[in-house]
Structures are given as structure tokens and as C-alpha cells.
Amino acid sequence: MYFNIVPVGVRFDGRELLVSAFLDQGSSATLCDQRLLEVLNVPSEDIFFGLTTVGCATQKMNGKKASLSVAPVADGTFIGLPNITSANALPMCRNPKLSPQDLDDGLT
């Protein structure tokens, strides 16, 4: 399976970090790890939000709302992301274990 994970530069107030970004075409929000805001010392606003992922029920979470700039490493042209939501952790559903039959079906 192919995931759109790319290296990006993240910048705030002259400070910059190189991080990995997961580009999710089905997402309606821009999320980041809370530690990113802390390391870059980004001012933020406390928020309470609901997060729904495919196959998981909506989870209520505490987070922060902030603004950052990002750029693809290959280009270096930064764009502003004015509405980023941070979270300490993202809810993940465990995939069911595949049976030998599932594997066989996937090869045909």
C-alpha cells in the first residue's frame, strides 16, 4: 500500500523544522502533533473538537488551534496554513487480522 508521506519544512517566526507530512486527500482538516507547536513555540488557542476517521466512531479531543507555514523540501516555497489543529495522539483503529483466505483472494 502506498501512503503519501513527504518531507516538508515547517516554519514559524524564523524557526524551521524538517518533518514528515501525511497527505490525506480525504481529510477536511489539517492536523499536527502537539509537540510540533511546542518545539516551535507557536502561540495557540485551546479547543475541543470531534475527530472521525474511517471505520472509527467520532472521538472528542482536546487540542490547540494555530497557524504555521509549510514547504515541500524540493521546492522551498512556503505557504501559510492558518487553521491547523493539534492533537496529542490520533485515534487509530486496528485492522482485522487477515486470514489465509483473505491473502489468497488479494492475489487473484
Phi and psi restraints in degrees (range 20) as a CNS / XPLOR table:
assign (resid 1 and name C) (resid 2 and name N)
       (resid 2 and name CA) (resid 2 and name C) 1.0 -106.7 20.0 2
assign (resid 2 and name N) (resid 2 and name CA)
       (resid 2 and name C) (resid 3 and name N) 1.0 125.5 20.0 2
assign (resid 2 and name C) (resid 3 and name N)
       (resid 3 and name CA) (resid 3 and name C) 1.0 -110.1 20.0 2
assign (resid 3 and name N) (resid 3 and name CA)
       (resid 3 and name C) (resid 4 and name N) 1.0 145.1 20.0 2
assign (resid 3 and name C) (resid 4 and name N)
       (resid 4 and name CA) (resid 4 and name C) 1.0 -84.9 20.0 2
assign (resid 4 and name N) (resid 4 and name CA)
       (resid 4 and name C) (resid 5 and name N) 1.0 77.6 20.0 2
assign (resid 4 and name C) (resid 5 and name N)
       (resid 5 and name CA) (resid 5 and name C) 1.0 -108.3 20.0 2
assign (resid 5 and name N) (resid 5 and name CA)
       (resid 5 and name C) (resid 6 and name N) 1.0 121.6 20.0 2
assign (resid 5 and name C) (resid 6 and name N)
       (resid 6 and name CA) (resid 6 and name C) 1.0 -132.1 20.0 2
assign (resid 6 and name N) (resid 6 and name CA)
       (resid 6 and name C) (resid 7 and name N) 1.0 149.4 20.0 2
assign (resid 6 and name C) (resid 7 and name N)
       (resid 7 and name CA) (resid 7 and name C) 1.0 -77.1 20.0 2
assign (resid 7 and name N) (resid 7 and name CA)
       (resid 7 and name C) (resid 8 and name N) 1.0 136.2 20.0 2
assign (resid 7 and name C) (resid 8 and name N)
       (resid 8 and name CA) (resid 8 and name C) 1.0 -137.0 20.0 2
assign (resid 8 and name N) (resid 8 and name CA)
       (resid 8 and name C) (resid 9 and name N) 1.0 154.3 20.0 2
assign (resid 8 and name C) (resid 9 and name N)
       (resid 9 and name CA) (resid 9 and name C) 1.0 -93.2 20.0 2
assign (resid 9 and name N) (resid 9 and name CA)
       (resid 9 and name C) (resid 10 and name N) 1.0 138.5 20.0 2
assign (resid 9 and name C) (resid 10 and name N)
       (resid 10 and name CA) (resid 10 and name C) 1.0 -119.6 20.0 2
assign (resid 10 and name N) (resid 10 and name CA)
       (resid 10 and name C) (resid 11 and name N) 1.0 131.9 20.0 2
assign (resid 10 and name C) (resid 11 and name N)
       (resid 11 and name CA) (resid 11 and name C) 1.0 -130.6 20.0 2
assign (resid 11 and name N) (resid 11 and name CA)
       (resid 11 and name C) (resid 12 and name N) 1.0 141.0 20.0 2
assign (resid 11 and name C) (resid 12 and name N)
       (resid 12 and name CA) (resid 12 and name C) 1.0 -150.4 20.0 2
assign (resid 12 and name N) (resid 12 and name CA)
       (resid 12 and name C) (resid 13 and name N) 1.0 126.5 20.0 2
assign (resid 12 and name C) (resid 13 and name N)
       (resid 13 and name CA) (resid 13 and name C) 1.0 49.9 20.0 2
assign (resid 13 and name N) (resid 13 and name CA)
       (resid 13 and name C) (resid 14 and name N) 1.0 45.6 20.0 2
assign (resid 13 and name C) (resid 14 and name N)
       (resid 14 and name CA) (resid 14 and name C) 1.0 83.9 20.0 2
assign (resid 14 and name N) (resid 14 and name CA)
       (resid 14 and name C) (resid 15 and name N) 1.0 -9.2 20.0 2
assign (resid 14 and name C) (resid 15 and name N)
       (resid 15 and name CA) (resid 15 and name C) 1.0 -97.4 20.0 2
assign (resid 15 and name N) (resid 15 and name CA)
       (resid 15 and name C) (resid 16 and name N) 1.0 142.3 20.0 2
assign (resid 15 and name C) (resid 16 and name N)
       (resid 16 and name CA) (resid 16 and name C) 1.0 -140.1 20.0 2
assign (resid 16 and name N) (resid 16 and name CA)
       (resid 16 and name C) (resid 17 and name N) 1.0 142.3 20.0 2
assign (resid 16 and name C) (resid 17 and name N)
       (resid 17 and name CA) (resid 17 and name C) 1.0 -129.7 20.0 2
assign (resid 17 and name N) (resid 17 and name CA)
       (resid 17 and name C) (resid 18 and name N) 1.0 150.2 20.0 2
assign (resid 17 and name C) (resid 18 and name N)
       (resid 18 and name CA) (resid 18 and name C) 1.0 -99.4 20.0 2
assign (resid 18 and name N) (resid 18 and name CA)
       (resid 18 and name C) (resid 19 and name N) 1.0 122.8 20.0 2
assign (resid 18 and name C) (resid 19 and name N)
       (resid 19 and name CA) (resid 19 and name C) 1.0 -135.4 20.0 2
assign (resid 19 and name N) (resid 19 and name CA)
       (resid 19 and name C) (resid 20 and name N) 1.0 171.3 20.0 2
assign (resid 19 and name C) (resid 20 and name N)
       (resid 20 and name CA) (resid 20 and name C) 1.0 -99.6 20.0 2
assign (resid 20 and name N) (resid 20 and name CA)
       (resid 20 and name C) (resid 21 and name N) 1.0 136.2 20.0 2
assign (resid 20 and name C) (resid 21 and name N)
       (resid 21 and name CA) (resid 21 and name C) 1.0 -117.5 20.0 2
assign (resid 21 and name N) (resid 21 and name CA)
       (resid 21 and name C) (resid 22 and name N) 1.0 138.1 20.0 2
assign (resid 21 and name C) (resid 22 and name N)
       (resid 22 and name CA) (resid 22 and name C) 1.0 -100.7 20.0 2
assign (resid 22 and name N) (resid 22 and name CA)
       (resid 22 and name C) (resid 23 and name N) 1.0 114.7 20.0 2
assign (resid 22 and name C) (resid 23 and name N)
       (resid 23 and name CA) (resid 23 and name C) 1.0 -90.2 20.0 2
assign (resid 23 and name N) (resid 23 and name CA)
       (resid 23 and name C) (resid 24 and name N) 1.0 108.6 20.0 2
assign (resid 23 and name C) (resid 24 and name N)
       (resid 24 and name CA) (resid 24 and name C) 1.0 -108.7 20.0 2
assign (resid 24 and name N) (resid 24 and name CA)
       (resid 24 and name C) (resid 25 and name N) 1.0 105.5 20.0 2
assign (resid 24 and name C) (resid 25 and name N)
       (resid 25 and name CA) (resid 25 and name C) 1.0 -66.8 20.0 2
assign (resid 25 and name N) (resid 25 and name CA)
       (resid 25 and name C) (resid 26 and name N) 1.0 -16.6 20.0 2
assign (resid 25 and name C) (resid 26 and name N)
       (resid 26 and name CA) (resid 26 and name C) 1.0 -94.1 20.0 2
assign (resid 26 and name N) (resid 26 and name CA)
       (resid 26 and name C) (resid 27 and name N) 1.0 1.1 20.0 2
assign (resid 26 and name C) (resid 27 and name N)
       (resid 27 and name CA) (resid 27 and name C) 1.0 -86.5 20.0 2
assign (resid 27 and name N) (resid 27 and name CA)
       (resid 27 and name C) (resid 28 and name N) 1.0 147.4 20.0 2
assign (resid 27 and name C) (resid 28 and name N)
       (resid 28 and name CA) (resid 28 and name C) 1.0 -109.7 20.0 2
assign (resid 28 and name N) (resid 28 and name CA)
       (resid 28 and name C) (resid 29 and name N) 1.0 9.6 20.0 2
assign (resid 28 and name C) (resid 29 and name N)
       (resid 29 and name CA) (resid 29 and name C) 1.0 -141.6 20.0 2
assign (resid 29 and name N) (resid 29 and name CA)
       (resid 29 and name C) (resid 30 and name N) 1.0 157.8 20.0 2
assign (resid 29 and name C) (resid 30 and name N)
       (resid 30 and name CA) (resid 30 and name C) 1.0 -106.5 20.0 2
assign (resid 30 and name N) (resid 30 and name CA)
       (resid 30 and name C) (resid 31 and name N) 1.0 118.4 20.0 2
assign (resid 30 and name C) (resid 31 and name N)
       (resid 31 and name CA) (resid 31 and name C) 1.0 -113.7 20.0 2
assign (resid 31 and name N) (resid 31 and name CA)
       (resid 31 and name C) (resid 32 and name N) 1.0 150.7 20.0 2
assign (resid 31 and name C) (resid 32 and name N)
       (resid 32 and name CA) (resid 32 and name C) 1.0 -142.8 20.0 2
assign (resid 32 and name N) (resid 32 and name CA)
       (resid 32 and name C) (resid 33 and name N) 1.0 162.0 20.0 2
assign (resid 32 and name C) (resid 33 and name N)
       (resid 33 and name CA) (resid 33 and name C) 1.0 -72.7 20.0 2
assign (resid 33 and name N) (resid 33 and name CA)
       (resid 33 and name C) (resid 34 and name N) 1.0 138.2 20.0 2
assign (resid 33 and name C) (resid 34 and name N)
       (resid 34 and name CA) (resid 34 and name C) 1.0 -55.2 20.0 2
assign (resid 34 and name N) (resid 34 and name CA)
       (resid 34 and name C) (resid 35 and name N) 1.0 -33.1 20.0 2
assign (resid 34 and name C) (resid 35 and name N)
       (resid 35 and name CA) (resid 35 and name C) 1.0 -62.9 20.0 2
assign (resid 35 and name N) (resid 35 and name CA)
       (resid 35 and name C) (resid 36 and name N) 1.0 -29.4 20.0 2
assign (resid 35 and name C) (resid 36 and name N)
       (resid 36 and name CA) (resid 36 and name C) 1.0 -61.9 20.0 2
assign (resid 36 and name N) (resid 36 and name CA)
       (resid 36 and name C) (resid 37 and name N) 1.0 -45.1 20.0 2
assign (resid 36 and name C) (resid 37 and name N)
       (resid 37 and name CA) (resid 37 and name C) 1.0 -63.8 20.0 2
assign (resid 37 and name N) (resid 37 and name CA)
       (resid 37 and name C) (resid 38 and name N) 1.0 -37.9 20.0 2
assign (resid 37 and name C) (resid 38 and name N)
       (resid 38 and name CA) (resid 38 and name C) 1.0 -67.2 20.0 2
assign (resid 38 and name N) (resid 38 and name CA)
       (resid 38 and name C) (resid 39 and name N) 1.0 -45.3 20.0 2
assign (resid 38 and name C) (resid 39 and name N)
       (resid 39 and name CA) (resid 39 and name C) 1.0 -63.9 20.0 2
assign (resid 39 and name N) (resid 39 and name CA)
       (resid 39 and name C) (resid 40 and name N) 1.0 -40.0 20.0 2
assign (resid 39 and name C) (resid 40 and name N)
       (resid 40 and name CA) (resid 40 and name C) 1.0 -86.1 20.0 2
assign (resid 40 and name N) (resid 40 and name CA)
       (resid 40 and name C) (resid 41 and name N) 1.0 -1.7 20.0 2
assign (resid 40 and name C) (resid 41 and name N)
       (resid 41 and name CA) (resid 41 and name C) 1.0 55.4 20.0 2
assign (resid 41 and name N) (resid 41 and name CA)
       (resid 41 and name C) (resid 42 and name N) 1.0 50.0 20.0 2
assign (resid 41 and name C) (resid 42 and name N)
       (resid 42 and name CA) (resid 42 and name C) 1.0 -86.4 20.0 2
assign (resid 42 and name N) (resid 42 and name CA)
       (resid 42 and name C) (resid 43 and name N) 1.0 127.4 20.0 2
assign (resid 42 and name C) (resid 43 and name N)
       (resid 43 and name CA) (resid 43 and name C) 1.0 -66.0 20.0 2
assign (resid 43 and name N) (resid 43 and name CA)
       (resid 43 and name C) (resid 44 and name N) 1.0 141.6 20.0 2
assign (resid 43 and name C) (resid 44 and name N)
       (resid 44 and name CA) (resid 44 and name C) 1.0 -148.0 20.0 2
assign (resid 44 and name N) (resid 44 and name CA)
       (resid 44 and name C) (resid 45 and name N) 1.0 166.3 20.0 2
assign (resid 44 and name C) (resid 45 and name N)
       (resid 45 and name CA) (resid 45 and name C) 1.0 -116.2 20.0 2
assign (resid 45 and name N) (resid 45 and name CA)
       (resid 45 and name C) (resid 46 and name N) 1.0 131.9 20.0 2
assign (resid 45 and name C) (resid 46 and name N)
       (resid 46 and name CA) (resid 46 and name C) 1.0 -66.1 20.0 2
assign (resid 46 and name N) (resid 46 and name CA)
       (resid 46 and name C) (resid 47 and name N) 1.0 136.8 20.0 2
assign (resid 46 and name C) (resid 47 and name N)
       (resid 47 and name CA) (resid 47 and name C) 1.0 -140.4 20.0 2
assign (resid 47 and name N) (resid 47 and name CA)
       (resid 47 and name C) (resid 48 and name N) 1.0 162.6 20.0 2
assign (resid 47 and name C) (resid 48 and name N)
       (resid 48 and name CA) (resid 48 and name C) 1.0 -124.4 20.0 2
assign (resid 48 and name N) (resid 48 and name CA)
       (resid 48 and name C) (resid 49 and name N) 1.0 125.0 20.0 2
assign (resid 48 and name C) (resid 49 and name N)
       (resid 49 and name CA) (resid 49 and name C) 1.0 -141.5 20.0 2
assign (resid 49 and name N) (resid 49 and name CA)
       (resid 49 and name C) (resid 50 and name N) 1.0 163.1 20.0 2
assign (resid 49 and name C) (resid 50 and name N)
       (resid 50 and name CA) (resid 50 and name C) 1.0 -103.5 20.0 2
assign (resid 50 and name N) (resid 50 and name CA)
       (resid 50 and name C) (resid 51 and name N) 1.0 137.2 20.0 2
assign (resid 50 and name C) (resid 51 and name N)
       (resid 51 and name CA) (resid 51 and name C) 1.0 -125.7 20.0 2
assign (resid 51 and name N) (resid 51 and name CA)
       (resid 51 and name C) (resid 52 and name N) 1.0 123.8 20.0 2
assign (resid 51 and name C) (resid 52 and name N)
       (resid 52 and name CA) (resid 52 and name C) 1.0 -116.0 20.0 2
assign (resid 52 and name N) (resid 52 and name CA)
       (resid 52 and name C) (resid 53 and name N) 1.0 130.1 20.0 2
assign (resid 52 and name C) (resid 53 and name N)
       (resid 53 and name CA) (resid 53 and name C) 1.0 -117.8 20.0 2
assign (resid 53 and name N) (resid 53 and name CA)
       (resid 53 and name C) (resid 54 and name N) 1.0 161.4 20.0 2
assign (resid 53 and name C) (resid 54 and name N)
       (resid 54 and name CA) (resid 54 and name C) 1.0 -60.3 20.0 2
assign (resid 54 and name N) (resid 54 and name CA)
       (resid 54 and name C) (resid 55 and name N) 1.0 125.9 20.0 2
assign (resid 54 and name C) (resid 55 and name N)
       (resid 55 and name CA) (resid 55 and name C) 1.0 83.0 20.0 2
assign (resid 55 and name N) (resid 55 and name CA)
       (resid 55 and name C) (resid 56 and name N) 1.0 -3.7 20.0 2
assign (resid 55 and name C) (resid 56 and name N)
       (resid 56 and name CA) (resid 56 and name C) 1.0 -121.0 20.0 2
assign (resid 56 and name N) (resid 56 and name CA)
       (resid 56 and name C) (resid 57 and name N) 1.0 148.9 20.0 2
assign (resid 56 and name C) (resid 57 and name N)
       (resid 57 and name CA) (resid 57 and name C) 1.0 -70.7 20.0 2
assign (resid 57 and name N) (resid 57 and name CA)
       (resid 57 and name C) (resid 58 and name N) 1.0 157.6 20.0 2
assign (resid 57 and name C) (resid 58 and name N)
       (resid 58 and name CA) (resid 58 and name C) 1.0 -61.7 20.0 2
assign (resid 58 and name N) (resid 58 and name CA)
       (resid 58 and name C) (resid 59 and name N) 1.0 133.1 20.0 2
assign (resid 58 and name C) (resid 59 and name N)
       (resid 59 and name CA) (resid 59 and name C) 1.0 -115.3 20.0 2
assign (resid 59 and name N) (resid 59 and name CA)
       (resid 59 and name C) (resid 60 and name N) 1.0 135.7 20.0 2
assign (resid 59 and name C) (resid 60 and name N)
       (resid 60 and name CA) (resid 60 and name C) 1.0 -85.2 20.0 2
assign (resid 60 and name N) (resid 60 and name CA)
       (resid 60 and name C) (resid 61 and name N) 1.0 133.3 20.0 2
assign (resid 60 and name C) (resid 61 and name N)
       (resid 61 and name CA) (resid 61 and name C) 1.0 -137.9 20.0 2
assign (resid 61 and name N) (resid 61 and name CA)
       (resid 61 and name C) (resid 62 and name N) 1.0 151.8 20.0 2
assign (resid 61 and name C) (resid 62 and name N)
       (resid 62 and name CA) (resid 62 and name C) 1.0 -92.9 20.0 2
assign (resid 62 and name N) (resid 62 and name CA)
       (resid 62 and name C) (resid 63 and name N) 1.0 142.0 20.0 2
assign (resid 62 and name C) (resid 63 and name N)
       (resid 63 and name CA) (resid 63 and name C) 1.0 -159.5 20.0 2
assign (resid 63 and name N) (resid 63 and name CA)
       (resid 63 and name C) (resid 64 and name N) 1.0 -163.1 20.0 2
assign (resid 63 and name C) (resid 64 and name N)
       (resid 64 and name CA) (resid 64 and name C) 1.0 -134.3 20.0 2
assign (resid 64 and name N) (resid 64 and name CA)
       (resid 64 and name C) (resid 65 and name N) 1.0 151.3 20.0 2
assign (resid 64 and name C) (resid 65 and name N)
       (resid 65 and name CA) (resid 65 and name C) 1.0 -111.6 20.0 2
assign (resid 65 and name N) (resid 65 and name CA)
       (resid 65 and name C) (resid 66 and name N) 1.0 131.6 20.0 2
assign (resid 65 and name C) (resid 66 and name N)
       (resid 66 and name CA) (resid 66 and name C) 1.0 -152.0 20.0 2
assign (resid 66 and name N) (resid 66 and name CA)
       (resid 66 and name C) (resid 67 and name N) 1.0 178.0 20.0 2
assign (resid 66 and name C) (resid 67 and name N)
       (resid 67 and name CA) (resid 67 and name C) 1.0 -128.7 20.0 2
assign (resid 67 and name N) (resid 67 and name CA)
       (resid 67 and name C) (resid 68 and name N) 1.0 137.5 20.0 2
assign (resid 67 and name C) (resid 68 and name N)
       (resid 68 and name CA) (resid 68 and name C) 1.0 -140.6 20.0 2
assign (resid 68 and name N) (resid 68 and name CA)
       (resid 68 and name C) (resid 69 and name N) 1.0 172.3 20.0 2
assign (resid 68 and name C) (resid 69 and name N)
       (resid 69 and name CA) (resid 69 and name C) 1.0 -119.5 20.0 2
assign (resid 69 and name N) (resid 69 and name CA)
       (resid 69 and name C) (resid 70 and name N) 1.0 142.1 20.0 2
assign (resid 69 and name C) (resid 70 and name N)
       (resid 70 and name CA) (resid 70 and name C) 1.0 -131.5 20.0 2
assign (resid 70 and name N) (resid 70 and name CA)
       (resid 70 and name C) (resid 71 and name N) 1.0 156.5 20.0 2
assign (resid 70 and name C) (resid 71 and name N)
       (resid 71 and name CA) (resid 71 and name C) 1.0 -148.9 20.0 2
assign (resid 71 and name N) (resid 71 and name CA)
       (resid 71 and name C) (resid 72 and name N) 1.0 141.8 20.0 2
assign (resid 71 and name C) (resid 72 and name N)
       (resid 72 and name CA) (resid 72 and name C) 1.0 -65.4 20.0 2
assign (resid 72 and name N) (resid 72 and name CA)
       (resid 72 and name C) (resid 73 and name N) 1.0 142.0 20.0 2
assign (resid 72 and name C) (resid 73 and name N)
       (resid 73 and name CA) (resid 73 and name C) 1.0 -60.8 20.0 2
assign (resid 73 and name N) (resid 73 and name CA)
       (resid 73 and name C) (resid 74 and name N) 1.0 -38.4 20.0 2
assign (resid 73 and name C) (resid 74 and name N)
       (resid 74 and name CA) (resid 74 and name C) 1.0 -68.4 20.0 2
assign (resid 74 and name N) (resid 74 and name CA)
       (resid 74 and name C) (resid 75 and name N) 1.0 -24.9 20.0 2
assign (resid 74 and name C) (resid 75 and name N)
       (resid 75 and name CA) (resid 75 and name C) 1.0 -103.2 20.0 2
assign (resid 75 and name N) (resid 75 and name CA)
       (resid 75 and name C) (resid 76 and name N) 1.0 -52.8 20.0 2
assign (resid 75 and name C) (resid 76 and name N)
       (resid 76 and name CA) (resid 76 and name C) 1.0 85.2 20.0 2
assign (resid 76 and name N) (resid 76 and name CA)
       (resid 76 and name C) (resid 77 and name N) 1.0 1.6 20.0 2
assign (resid 76 and name C) (resid 77 and name N)
       (resid 77 and name CA) (resid 77 and name C) 1.0 -87.5 20.0 2
assign (resid 77 and name N) (resid 77 and name CA)
       (resid 77 and name C) (resid 78 and name N) 1.0 111.2 20.0 2
assign (resid 77 and name C) (resid 78 and name N)
       (resid 78 and name CA) (resid 78 and name C) 1.0 -80.6 20.0 2
assign (resid 78 and name N) (resid 78 and name CA)
       (resid 78 and name C) (resid 79 and name N) 1.0 141.5 20.0 2
assign (resid 78 and name C) (resid 79 and name N)
       (resid 79 and name CA) (resid 79 and name C) 1.0 -123.4 20.0 2
assign (resid 79 and name N) (resid 79 and name CA)
       (resid 79 and name C) (resid 80 and name N) 1.0 147.5 20.0 2
assign (resid 79 and name C) (resid 80 and name N)
       (resid 80 and name CA) (resid 80 and name C) 1.0 -82.2 20.0 2
assign (resid 80 and name N) (resid 80 and name CA)
       (resid 80 and name C) (resid 81 and name N) 1.0 136.8 20.0 2
assign (resid 80 and name C) (resid 81 and name N)
       (resid 81 and name CA) (resid 81 and name C) 1.0 -116.3 20.0 2
assign (resid 81 and name N) (resid 81 and name CA)
       (resid 81 and name C) (resid 82 and name N) 1.0 98.4 20.0 2
assign (resid 81 and name C) (resid 82 and name N)
       (resid 82 and name CA) (resid 82 and name C) 1.0 -80.7 20.0 2
assign (resid 82 and name N) (resid 82 and name CA)
       (resid 82 and name C) (resid 83 and name N) 1.0 -7.0 20.0 2
assign (resid 82 and name C) (resid 83 and name N)
       (resid 83 and name CA) (resid 83 and name C) 1.0 -137.4 20.0 2
assign (resid 83 and name N) (resid 83 and name CA)
       (resid 83 and name C) (resid 84 and name N) 1.0 67.1 20.0 2
assign (resid 83 and name C) (resid 84 and name N)
       (resid 84 and name CA) (resid 84 and name C) 1.0 -95.5 20.0 2
assign (resid 84 and name N) (resid 84 and name CA)
       (resid 84 and name C) (resid 85 and name N) 1.0 139.0 20.0 2
assign (resid 84 and name C) (resid 85 and name N)
       (resid 85 and name CA) (resid 85 and name C) 1.0 -110.6 20.0 2
assign (resid 85 and name N) (resid 85 and name CA)
       (resid 85 and name C) (resid 86 and name N) 1.0 132.0 20.0 2
assign (resid 85 and name C) (resid 86 and name N)
       (resid 86 and name CA) (resid 86 and name C) 1.0 -102.8 20.0 2
assign (resid 86 and name N) (resid 86 and name CA)
       (resid 86 and name C) (resid 87 and name N) 1.0 156.7 20.0 2
assign (resid 86 and name C) (resid 87 and name N)
       (resid 87 and name CA) (resid 87 and name C) 1.0 -146.5 20.0 2
assign (resid 87 and name N) (resid 87 and name CA)
       (resid 87 and name C) (resid 88 and name N) 1.0 150.2 20.0 2
assign (resid 87 and name C) (resid 88 and name N)
       (resid 88 and name CA) (resid 88 and name C) 1.0 -73.2 20.0 2
assign (resid 88 and name N) (resid 88 and name CA)
       (resid 88 and name C) (resid 89 and name N) 1.0 -31.8 20.0 2
assign (resid 88 and name C) (resid 89 and name N)
       (resid 89 and name CA) (resid 89 and name C) 1.0 -157.6 20.0 2
assign (resid 89 and name N) (resid 89 and name CA)
       (resid 89 and name C) (resid 90 and name N) 1.0 152.3 20.0 2
assign (resid 89 and name C) (resid 90 and name N)
       (resid 90 and name CA) (resid 90 and name C) 1.0 -105.1 20.0 2
assign (resid 90 and name N) (resid 90 and name CA)
       (resid 90 and name C) (resid 91 and name N) 1.0 139.7 20.0 2
assign (resid 90 and name C) (resid 91 and name N)
       (resid 91 and name CA) (resid 91 and name C) 1.0 -70.1 20.0 2
assign (resid 91 and name N) (resid 91 and name CA)
       (resid 91 and name C) (resid 92 and name N) 1.0 132.9 20.0 2
assign (resid 91 and name C) (resid 92 and name N)
       (resid 92 and name CA) (resid 92 and name C) 1.0 -126.6 20.0 2
assign (resid 92 and name N) (resid 92 and name CA)
       (resid 92 and name C) (resid 93 and name N) 1.0 133.4 20.0 2
assign (resid 92 and name C) (resid 93 and name N)
       (resid 93 and name CA) (resid 93 and name C) 1.0 -91.5 20.0 2
assign (resid 93 and name N) (resid 93 and name CA)
       (resid 93 and name C) (resid 94 and name N) 1.0 137.3 20.0 2
assign (resid 93 and name C) (resid 94 and name N)
       (resid 94 and name CA) (resid 94 and name C) 1.0 -75.6 20.0 2
assign (resid 94 and name N) (resid 94 and name CA)
       (resid 94 and name C) (resid 95 and name N) 1.0 135.5 20.0 2
assign (resid 94 and name C) (resid 95 and name N)
       (resid 95 and name CA) (resid 95 and name C) 1.0 -72.7 20.0 2
assign (resid 95 and name N) (resid 95 and name CA)
       (resid 95 and name C) (resid 96 and name N) 1.0 143.9 20.0 2
assign (resid 95 and name C) (resid 96 and name N)
       (resid 96 and name CA) (resid 96 and name C) 1.0 -66.5 20.0 2
assign (resid 96 and name N) (resid 96 and name CA)
       (resid 96 and name C) (resid 97 and name N) 1.0 150.2 20.0 2
assign (resid 96 and name C) (resid 97 and name N)
       (resid 97 and name CA) (resid 97 and name C) 1.0 -66.5 20.0 2
assign (resid 97 and name N) (resid 97 and name CA)
       (resid 97 and name C) (resid 98 and name N) 1.0 139.0 20.0 2
assign (resid 97 and name C) (resid 98 and name N)
       (resid 98 and name CA) (resid 98 and name C) 1.0 -83.6 20.0 2
assign (resid 98 and name N) (resid 98 and name CA)
       (resid 98 and name C) (resid 99 and name N) 1.0 138.8 20.0 2
assign (resid 98 and name C) (resid 99 and name N)
       (resid 99 and name CA) (resid 99 and name C) 1.0 -88.2 20.0 2
assign (resid 99 and name N) (resid 99 and name CA)
       (resid 99 and name C) (resid 100 and name N) 1.0 164.2 20.0 2
assign (resid 99 and name C) (resid 100 and name N)
       (resid 100 and name CA) (resid 100 and name C) 1.0 -56.3 20.0 2
assign (resid 100 and name N) (resid 100 and name CA)
       (resid 100 and name C) (resid 101 and name N) 1.0 -35.2 20.0 2
assign (resid 100 and name C) (resid 101 and name N)
       (resid 101 and name CA) (resid 101 and name C) 1.0 -64.1 20.0 2
assign (resid 101 and name N) (resid 101 and name CA)
       (resid 101 and name C) (resid 102 and name N) 1.0 -41.8 20.0 2
assign (resid 101 and name C) (resid 102 and name N)
       (resid 102 and name CA) (resid 102 and name C) 1.0 -59.3 20.0 2
assign (resid 102 and name N) (resid 102 and name CA)
       (resid 102 and name C) (resid 103 and name N) 1.0 -43.1 20.0 2
assign (resid 102 and name C) (resid 103 and name N)
       (resid 103 and name CA) (resid 103 and name C) 1.0 -65.1 20.0 2
assign (resid 103 and name N) (resid 103 and name CA)
       (resid 103 and name C) (resid 104 and name N) 1.0 -43.0 20.0 2
assign (resid 103 and name C) (resid 104 and name N)
       (resid 104 and name CA) (resid 104 and name C) 1.0 -61.5 20.0 2
assign (resid 104 and name N) (resid 104 and name CA)
       (resid 104 and name C) (resid 105 and name N) 1.0 -43.3 20.0 2
assign (resid 104 and name C) (resid 105 and name N)
       (resid 105 and name CA) (resid 105 and name C) 1.0 -62.8 20.0 2
assign (resid 105 and name N) (resid 105 and name CA)
       (resid 105 and name C) (resid 106 and name N) 1.0 -34.8 20.0 2
assign (resid 105 and name C) (resid 106 and name N)
       (resid 106 and name CA) (resid 106 and name C) 1.0 -71.2 20.0 2
assign (resid 106 and name N) (resid 106 and name CA)
       (resid 106 and name C) (resid 107 and name N) 1.0 -20.9 20.0 2
assign (resid 106 and name C) (resid 107 and name N)
       (resid 107 and name CA) (resid 107 and name C) 1.0 -89.7 20.0 2
assign (resid 107 and name N) (resid 107 and name CA)
       (resid 107 and name C) (resid 108 and name N) 1.0 -10.8 20.0 2
